[in-house]
Structures are given as C-alpha cells and as structure tokens.
Amino acid sequence: MTLKNILACISVCTVIACSSRKQSSVDEEKLKQIGQEYVALGLSIGQYDPDFVDAYYGPDSLRPAALNDTSDFPKDSLILRVSGLKKQVAGLRAASTNDTIRSRADWLGSQLTAFERRIRIFSGESAAFDTESKELFDAVAPVYDEKHFQDLIARMDSMLPGKGPLPDRFQKIASRFLLPKDKIDTVFRVAIAEARKRTLQHYKLPPGENFKLEYVTDKPWSGYNWYKGNYQSLIQINISQPIFIQRAIDLACHEGYPGHHVFNALLEKNIYHDKGALEISLYPLFSPQSLIAEGSANYGISIAFPGDSQEQYCKQVLMPLAGIDTTGAHLYFEALKIGSALNYARNEVARGLVNKSMTDKEALRWLTDYCLLTEKGATDYLRFIKKYRSYVINYNYGQDLVKNYIEGTAGQDSGKRWKAFEKILSNPMKASDLLATDKQYK
C-alpha cells in the first residue's frame, strides 16, 4: 500500500470515528431527555398509586406539583405517555450503535412495560398471573403442583420428632428459637454489624453510607428498607410477627448488607452520580428492578454467610446473646433448608388468588400446610399477597436466578462470587439478562 493510500485510509477512519462519537453524543442527549420524562412520568403515577415509587433521589425539579384530589385516576392519559416513551426508547435502541446506550434503552423499555401493567392493575384491570409477572418483573416463575410440596413435606416429616400434624411439630421446634421481645434490638444490631463487617471486607461502600433502624407493628411484611438517597436507608422491622433467630441474619443481610441498602447505594454512586444516568434515581417497586433487588437481597444471605456459617454464627453468638438454648438447633436449621424450597408454595397461592382459581380458605390451608406458617403468619401473608400480587416471585425465583448467575459465572470461589455479586448490585439488570447468561453455562 502506498503512502498516499495509507494516509487516505487514516483520513477515512478518522472521519468515521468522529462521526461515531458525534452520533453517540446525540444519542446520549436523546437518552438523557427520555430519562427525564421517564422519571417525571413515574413520579406522576406515584401521586395516585402510593406503592408505585419505592425510592427517589433525583432532582426535586422533576417532582410534579402536589395534587389536591387524587380520586380521578387518569389511566388513559398515563398509558398514552408510557406508549409514547416506549416508542422513543425502541427507536433509539434500534438506531444506536453504542452498546451502552442500547443497553440502557433496553432496560428502560422493560421498566416502561411494567409502568403500563401497574397502571392497569391500579385501575382494577387484571391479567393472568404469568402475564402480570412477565410484564412487571420480566420473569415467569415455574409452576409446581400440590404433589411437589407434599413430597417436600414428607421429607421434613421423616426428620422431625413427635406425632401429630407436621406444621404443629415444626412450630413446636421453631418456638424454641423465638427471639424474646426484649432481645430483638440487641440481636438485630449485632447481626447487622456482622453482615456489614463481612461486606466491607469485599466492597468499598460510598463514604457516609448509613442506616436508621426502627421497629414497627401491623405490617404485611417482616422487614422493609426505605432508601432515602445520599447513601442513607431506613430499615424497619415488623415486631407484630414472631421473629425467629435465623431471621436476624436473614433481615440484616436482606435489608442491609449486602442486600437492599448496598444495592441502592452502589446504584446511586456508580450509575447516577458517576455515569449521570438519571433514570436510576427512580425506583418503581413494581418493575424488573425489583426482581433483581429482592433476588440479590435473598441470595446475599448466603454470600455473606456461606455454607453452614449462618447456623454456626447463630449458635455461637446470637443465641447466647438472646438467652436461647442451642439444643436442637442443627435439626431446626436442617428443616429450614427444606422450608426454603417450600417457599415456592407462596407463588402458587398468589397464582391461584390472582387467577381466581383459589379461595381465601384454600390459600390459608396452603400457607399453613406447605409454608408451615402459624395461623397469624398465614393471615398476614395472605394480606401481603393481596397487596403485592405476583411480586412474591421476586423472593424465591429471583433468588434462584441470581444464584444460578453467580454460581455459573464464579463457580465455588468465594472471592469470585463476591465480585460477580457486585456486578449485579452495581448495574441496571433484569431477569432476562440473568437467564441469557445462565444458558451460556448449560
């Protein structure tokens, strides 16, 4: 090739590179505008639907003016706004050659699909359970028949001593590991401190990150993280429900470290502040973001306390602190392992209620017989399902999707698992992203 031809090639490549950068800049500006409209739309929906916005830490200028009357829900106009934004997002995704922009547009498109489904649900329009979960959370959980849970129950039945109905025998053992009311705060603070210490051994969290711990009553959930922005959380624990010893670690990890608090703080720092992606400052509860949030928060328990270390920490530290005798603790934790698989029965209860194929009476039977909940626990969880509907799949199926992703990419190496887990906590992802990666390792 002659020098003249080489110079010509360099010139052409330079022009192409400059053109590509210019186009990416234009696309970035379009995405920024879409992000602003997305946030404003979500906040507008939240004026009517009090459960829609779980967290927001973006600019106050995008908050809509307060409404004096929210009784007239503008379903059609909101859906029209969603549809318009989805078209813009789809057009940008199809036209852009920038992988980052395409990825952000793809995530926004899924979030907006969830916006529309939640608008329809809030206005009283229902769909089949699987349709709802797919549009809200980008996932359809597996279906299990009653025999599946009967087989699991039979396994536990052979483990537990005594006679009589299994739920009664399980509750009899569990009652020995119930946290006394006057020890709840002490045990929770120690558990959270330990979960935080283990997390900080692997992650550098934003400076000043912190949380406030509160105890509340009469809620349909056992714990909740209200993320306030600026790396601060309010963690609430519902003490109306019985709290068993393992729940101290479960909730410490799930709501705190390396769960919701870390997830939100890392997204705020890495995506909102460092990359300027405004859309992440709005966390719509009923969206694909929640499957990742709940699934990672649940799997985070085994990241921080792998193997039997949760059982050992409870027996060596938390039980003595609470004044609980450790006799029979191993049997209890073995039963809890089967209980984890039984949690999928909650999905079937929600599926039956949403699809109107199960009565309240039948739902309560499933919750006591297969989820081994107390009568009050079953009643409380029925309230939860009626309020949150297909959201229940995020806890068990979400956890399994995260588990398969982490263990498929990182294997048995603990350090690599923490690293892979950090990727999930630090990037906008959805269930189909996890499934696509999982298929690569099968």
LODREN-214402 format. One record per residue (C-alpha): residue number from 0; residue in three letters; x, y, z. Coordinates in steps of 0.1 Angstrom, whole numbers, m for minus. Layout:
N
seq,type,xx,yy,zz
NUM,Ala,X,Y,Z
...
end
This chain:
442
seq,type,xx,yy,zz
0,Met,0,0,0
1,Thr,14,34,m10
2,Leu,18,62,15
3,Lys,m10,81,m3
4,Asn,m33,52,2
5,Ile,m23,48,39
6,Leu,m30,85,45
7,Ala,m63,82,28
8,Cys,m73,52,50
9,Ile,m63,71,81
10,Ser,m83,100,70
11,Val,m114,78,64
12,Cys,m110,61,97
13,Thr,m107,94,115
14,Val,m139,107,98
15,Ile,m158,75,108
16,Ala,m146,77,144
17,Cys,m155,114,146
18,Ser,m189,107,131
19,Ser,m195,78,155
20,Arg,m186,99,185
21,Lys,m209,127,173
22,Gln,m237,102,168
23,Ser,m232,87,203
24,Ser,m233,122,218
25,Val,m266,129,200
26,Asp,m280,95,212
27,Glu,m268,103,248
28,Glu,m286,136,247
29,Lys,m318,118,235
30,Leu,m315,92,262
31,Lys,m310,120,288
32,Gln,m343,136,277
33,Ile,m360,102,278
34,Gly,m347,96,313
35,Gln,m361,129,325
36,Glu,m395,121,310
37,Tyr,m394,86,325
38,Val,m387,99,360
39,Ala,m413,126,357
40,Leu,m439,100,345
41,Gly,m431,76,373
42,Leu,m434,104,399
43,Ser,m467,114,384
44,Ile,m481,78,387
45,Gly,m468,78,422
46,Gln,m491,107,431
47,Tyr,m521,84,426
48,Asp,m506,49,434
49,Pro,m489,52,469
50,Asp,m470,20,464
51,Phe,m456,28,430
52,Val,m424,48,439
53,Asp,m402,29,464
54,Ala,m374,54,463
55,Tyr,m364,86,445
56,Tyr,m332,106,450
57,Gly,m331,126,418
58,Pro,m336,164,414
59,Asp,m366,180,430
60,Ser,m373,199,398
61,Leu,m388,167,383
62,Arg,m413,162,411
63,Pro,m448,172,399
64,Ala,m469,198,418
65,Ala,m489,183,446
66,Leu,m524,173,438
67,Asn,m553,183,460
68,Asp,m575,155,446
69,Thr,m562,121,435
70,Ser,m595,103,433
71,Asp,m598,106,395
72,Phe,m570,83,382
73,Pro,m560,94,346
74,Lys,m554,58,334
75,Asp,m557,65,297
76,Ser,m535,96,296
77,Leu,m508,79,317
78,Ile,m508,49,293
79,Leu,m506,72,264
80,Arg,m475,88,279
81,Val,m460,54,286
82,Ser,m467,43,250
83,Gly,m450,75,236
84,Leu,m419,70,257
85,Lys,m417,33,247
86,Lys,m417,42,210
87,Gln,m389,67,216
88,Val,m369,41,236
89,Ala,m374,14,209
90,Gly,m364,38,181
91,Leu,m332,49,200
92,Arg,m323,13,207
93,Ala,m327,3,171
94,Ala,m308,32,157
95,Ser,m279,35,181
96,Thr,m246,16,175
97,Asn,m234,24,211
98,Asp,m238,m8,232
99,Thr,m241,12,265
100,Ile,m269,33,251
101,Arg,m287,3,236
102,Ser,m284,m15,270
103,Arg,m299,15,289
104,Ala,m327,18,263
105,Asp,m335,m19,266
106,Trp,m337,m16,304
107,Leu,m359,14,301
108,Gly,m382,m3,277
109,Ser,m388,m32,302
110,Gln,m393,m7,330
111,Leu,m419,11,309
112,Thr,m437,m21,301
113,Ala,m441,m26,339
114,Phe,m454,10,342
115,Glu,m483,2,319
116,Arg,m491,m31,336
117,Arg,m491,m15,371
118,Ile,m513,14,358
119,Arg,m538,m12,346
120,Ile,m537,m31,379
121,Phe,m542,0,399
122,Ser,m572,9,378
123,Gly,m588,m25,385
124,Glu,m578,m43,353
125,Ser,m564,m78,359
126,Ala,m544,m102,338
127,Ala,m533,m138,343
128,Phe,m506,m143,370
129,Asp,m479,m152,345
130,Thr,m488,m124,321
131,Glu,m487,m100,351
132,Ser,m453,m112,364
133,Lys,m437,m112,329
134,Glu,m448,m76,323
135,Leu,m440,m63,358
136,Phe,m408,m83,365
137,Asp,m396,m97,332
138,Ala,m400,m132,345
139,Val,m424,m161,347
140,Ala,m418,m184,377
141,Pro,m420,m222,373
142,Val,m453,m239,382
143,Tyr,m454,m266,409
144,Asp,m484,m288,416
145,Glu,m495,m297,451
146,Lys,m478,m331,450
147,His,m444,m313,447
148,Phe,m450,m297,481
149,Gln,m465,m329,496
150,Asp,m432,m347,487
151,Leu,m412,m320,504
152,Ile,m434,m321,534
153,Ala,m429,m359,536
154,Arg,m391,m354,537
155,Met,m395,m330,566
156,Asp,m420,m352,583
157,Ser,m394,m380,585
158,Met,m369,m356,600
159,Leu,m389,m341,628
160,Pro,m397,m360,660
161,Gly,m431,m364,677
162,Lys,m466,m371,664
163,Gly,m494,m351,650
164,Pro,m496,m326,621
165,Leu,m463,m315,607
166,Pro,m470,m278,609
167,Asp,m476,m281,647
168,Arg,m444,m302,652
169,Phe,m424,m277,631
170,Gln,m438,m247,651
171,Lys,m431,m266,684
172,Ile,m394,m268,674
173,Ala,m393,m233,660
174,Ser,m408,m218,691
175,Arg,m376,m227,710
176,Phe,m357,m203,687
177,Leu,m381,m174,690
178,Leu,m364,m141,698
179,Pro,m376,m126,732
180,Lys,m391,m91,727
181,Asp,m365,m75,750
182,Lys,m336,m90,730
183,Ile,m347,m81,695
184,Asp,m329,m48,692
185,Thr,m296,m61,706
186,Val,m296,m92,684
187,Phe,m305,m72,653
188,Arg,m278,m46,658
189,Val,m252,m73,663
190,Ala,m264,m92,633
191,Ile,m263,m61,611
192,Ala,m229,m51,623
193,Glu,m215,m86,614
194,Ala,m232,m85,580
195,Arg,m217,m51,574
196,Lys,m182,m62,585
197,Arg,m183,m91,561
198,Thr,m195,m69,532
199,Leu,m168,m43,538
200,Gln,m141,m70,535
201,His,m151,m72,498
202,Tyr,m167,m39,488
203,Lys,m157,m2,492
204,Leu,m190,15,500
205,Pro,m197,52,494
206,Pro,m184,75,522
207,Gly,m210,82,549
208,Glu,m233,54,540
209,Asn,m255,45,569
210,Phe,m290,34,581
211,Lys,m315,40,608
212,Leu,m332,11,624
213,Glu,m369,12,635
214,Tyr,m394,m13,649
215,Val,m430,m11,636
216,Thr,m462,m31,640
217,Asp,m492,m43,620
218,Lys,m474,m45,586
219,Pro,m480,m73,560
220,Trp,m442,m77,557
221,Ser,m415,m87,582
222,Gly,m389,m61,572
223,Tyr,m386,m32,548
224,Asn,m358,m9,535
225,Trp,m368,26,526
226,Tyr,m339,40,507
227,Lys,m336,78,512
228,Gly,m308,87,489
229,Asn,m274,101,497
230,Tyr,m265,65,508
231,Gln,m289,65,537
232,Ser,m316,39,545
233,Leu,m344,35,570
234,Ile,m347,m2,579
235,Gln,m380,m12,596
236,Ile,m386,m45,613
237,Asn,m422,m56,619
238,Ile,m423,m69,655
239,Ser,m460,m78,653
240,Gln,m448,m110,636
241,Pro,m429,m136,655
242,Ile,m391,m133,648
243,Phe,m370,m164,650
244,Ile,m333,m164,655
245,Gln,m323,m170,619
246,Arg,m344,m141,607
247,Ala,m320,m117,625
248,Ile,m293,m127,599
249,Asp,m318,m130,571
250,Leu,m331,m95,576
251,Ala,m297,m80,584
252,Cys,m284,m92,551
253,His,m316,m88,530
254,Glu,m325,m52,541
255,Gly,m289,m41,549
256,Tyr,m256,m57,539
257,Pro,m251,m68,512
258,Gly,m288,m65,503
259,His,m311,m36,496
260,His,m290,m9,513
261,Val,m258,m18,495
262,Phe,m277,m24,462
263,Asn,m293,11,463
264,Ala,m261,28,475
265,Leu,m240,13,448
266,Leu,m265,21,420
267,Glu,m268,57,433
268,Lys,m230,61,433
269,Asn,m219,41,402
270,Ile,m248,48,379
271,Tyr,m265,80,390
272,His,m235,101,402
273,Asp,m206,86,383
274,Lys,m223,80,350
275,Gly,m251,106,351
276,Ala,m279,81,343
277,Leu,m309,100,357
278,Glu,m333,71,352
279,Ile,m318,50,380
280,Ser,m327,77,406
281,Leu,m363,65,404
282,Tyr,m370,30,418
283,Pro,m405,19,408
284,Leu,m415,m10,431
285,Phe,m435,m29,405
286,Ser,m408,m33,379
287,Pro,m380,m56,367
288,Gln,m357,m37,391
289,Ser,m374,m54,420
290,Leu,m367,m90,409
291,Ile,m330,m81,409
292,Ala,m333,m62,442
293,Glu,m352,m90,461
294,Gly,m334,m119,444
295,Ser,m300,m104,452
296,Ala,m310,m94,487
297,Asn,m321,m130,494
298,Tyr,m290,m146,478
299,Gly,m269,m121,496
300,Ile,m275,m140,528
301,Ser,m256,m170,515
302,Ile,m229,m147,501
303,Ala,m222,m132,535
304,Phe,m229,m164,554
305,Pro,m219,m193,531
306,Gly,m224,m229,539
307,Asp,m234,m236,575
308,Ser,m218,m203,588
309,Gln,m253,m188,594
310,Glu,m261,m217,617
311,Gln,m228,m215,634
312,Tyr,m230,m178,640
313,Cys,m265,m181,654
314,Lys,m253,m209,678
315,Gln,m221,m193,688
316,Val,m231,m156,690
317,Leu,m268,m147,686
318,Met,m284,m175,706
319,Pro,m263,m169,737
320,Leu,m269,m132,733
321,Ala,m307,m138,732
322,Gly,m306,m163,761
323,Ile,m317,m192,738
324,Asp,m306,m228,744
325,Thr,m288,m242,714
326,Thr,m301,m277,719
327,Gly,m318,m290,687
328,Ala,m305,m260,667
329,His,m290,m282,640
330,Leu,m323,m301,634
331,Tyr,m341,m268,631
332,Phe,m317,m254,605
333,Glu,m319,m286,585
334,Ala,m357,m283,585
335,Leu,m353,m246,573
336,Lys,m334,m259,542
337,Ile,m365,m278,531
338,Gly,m386,m248,542
339,Ser,m367,m227,517
340,Ala,m379,m250,488
341,Leu,m414,m249,502
342,Asn,m414,m211,498
343,Tyr,m424,m217,461
344,Ala,m459,m226,475
345,Arg,m463,m189,482
346,Asn,m461,m184,444
347,Glu,m488,m210,438
348,Val,m511,m193,464
349,Ala,m506,m159,447
350,Arg,m511,m175,413
351,Gly,m544,m191,425
352,Leu,m556,m158,440
353,Val,m547,m136,411
354,Asn,m562,m162,386
355,Lys,m593,m166,409
356,Ser,m587,m203,410
357,Met,m581,m205,447
358,Thr,m603,m193,476
359,Asp,m590,m175,507
360,Lys,m598,m206,528
361,Glu,m577,m227,504
362,Ala,m549,m202,503
363,Leu,m547,m202,542
364,Arg,m545,m240,541
365,Trp,m516,m239,517
366,Leu,m498,m213,538
367,Thr,m501,m233,570
368,Asp,m497,m268,555
369,Tyr,m469,m262,530
370,Cys,m453,m229,541
371,Leu,m456,m240,578
372,Leu,m468,m206,589
373,Thr,m487,m200,621
374,Glu,m523,m191,618
375,Lys,m514,m154,623
376,Gly,m484,m157,599
377,Ala,m507,m172,572
378,Thr,m532,m144,577
379,Asp,m505,m118,575
380,Tyr,m490,m133,544
381,Leu,m525,m135,527
382,Arg,m526,m98,533
383,Phe,m492,m94,517
384,Ile,m503,m114,486
385,Lys,m535,m95,481
386,Lys,m515,m62,482
387,Tyr,m484,m72,462
388,Arg,m498,m100,440
389,Ser,m472,m115,416
390,Tyr,m444,m96,435
391,Val,m439,m128,455
392,Ile,m419,m145,427
393,Asn,m391,m120,432
394,Tyr,m381,m136,465
395,Asn,m377,m172,455
396,Tyr,m375,m173,417
397,Gly,m355,m141,418
398,Gln,m331,m156,443
399,Asp,m327,m187,421
400,Leu,m319,m166,390
401,Val,m293,m147,409
402,Lys,m279,m179,424
403,Asn,m276,m196,390
404,Tyr,m260,m165,375
405,Ile,m234,m161,403
406,Glu,m225,m198,406
407,Gly,m225,m202,368
408,Thr,m200,m174,363
409,Ala,m180,m177,395
410,Gly,m181,m213,404
411,Gln,m172,m222,440
412,Asp,m146,m195,445
413,Ser,m159,m172,473
414,Gly,m139,m141,461
415,Lys,m152,m145,426
416,Arg,m187,m149,439
417,Trp,m185,m116,457
418,Lys,m171,m100,426
419,Ala,m199,m113,404
420,Phe,m224,m103,430
421,Glu,m210,m68,430
422,Lys,m217,m66,392
423,Ile,m254,m73,399
424,Leu,m255,m47,426
425,Ser,m238,m21,406
426,Asn,m256,m22,372
427,Pro,m292,m20,360
428,Met,m301,m56,351
429,Lys,m332,m76,346
430,Ala,m342,m113,348
431,Ser,m338,m120,311
432,Asp,m301,m108,314
433,Leu,m295,m133,341
434,Leu,m313,m161,321
435,Ala,m293,m153,290
436,Thr,m260,m157,309
437,Asp,m272,m188,327
438,Lys,m279,m205,293
439,Gln,m243,m199,283
440,Tyr,m231,m222,311
441,Lys,m255,m251,304
end
